[in-house]
Amino acid sequence: MAADEENELLEMFEDNNVDDEIEEDIKEKAAVNPSEVMGLARALKNETGMLRAFTTRLQDEHEKKKKLIKENREKVKLNKQLPFLVGNVVELLDLENEEENEDGSAKDVEDSRMTKSVVIKTSTRQTIFLPVIGLVPAEELMPGDLVGTNKDSYLILEKLPSEYDSRVKAMEVEMNEGDNKLKDNFGMIGGLEKQLGELKEAIIEPLRNKHLFDSIGIKPPKGVLLHGPPGTGKTLMARACAAATDCIFLKLAG
């Protein structure tokens, strides 16, 4: 092998960081067929250059993706700022994805998957259809679930606990039977002995002992009106009444 070719081969080894074992193998072959080894070395150099360019391109794309992810996280953080608009899932719908490919051709059968959309009802009594659900997976949602939505886009940002604000639903029915039987009782209410006595006399006794009222010709009242500031036990008294008489409890809010 000529001195110039040998020097060129050594420079290729140094530039491309060739493994020592591979380098020795190439040098042994170079003693037998120098021109073939030089061709292989040049091909190796070209392939290494292509791989380096590919690596550089991947690094650039990685940096762009990192920047895009950071921007999207900032947008999500901005959209998740409180306060949320509270709503209820009314219905989950399956919509066929009818988008076309970039070249204008129709998608294959495998690509035409069904996508989930949702109908929600907000605490402001608006019914909203969302073709894109938001940050909560569709598999985690069921009709009746309480969700927190963005106050502008109405996208679902978070699934809320089952305890909800009474203003969310216009009406709630508790059947008061089986596993759903009311467990409220008058022993849970303190400091309202006079009001509880009047409530029992006006509501519970006529329902439990109707024949006594009929026998003496007394017509019981059709109902009672409980009034007072929030937190004074009005709802608890009504629930205790329903539990004591095995009646359905119907709660209206709004």
Sequence and secondary structure as in RCSB ss.txt:
>XXXX:A:sequence
MAADEENELLEMFEDNNVDDEIEEDIKEKAAVNPSEVMGLARALKNETGMLRAFTTRLQDEHEKKKKLIKENREK
VKLNKQLPFLVGNVVELLDLENEEENEDGSAKDVEDSRMTKSVVIKTSTRQTIFLPVIGLVPAEELMPGDLVGTN
KDSYLILEKLPSEYDSRVKAMEVEMNEGDNKLKDNFGMIGGLEKQLGELKEAIIEPLRNKHLFDSIGIKPPKGVL
LHGPPGTGKTLMARACAAATDCIFLKLAG
>XXXX:A:secstr
  HHHHHHHHHHHHHHT  HHHHHHHHHHHHH HHHHHHHHHHHHHHHHHHHHHHHHHHHHHHHHHHHHHHHHHH
HHHHT S  EEEEEEEEEEEE     TTS    TTT  EEEEEEEEETTS EEEESS BSS GGG  TT EEEE 
TTT  EEEE  S   TTS SEEEE  SGGG     GGG  S HHHHHHHIIIIIHHHH HHHHHHTT    S   
   STTSSHHHHHHHHHHHHT  EEEE  
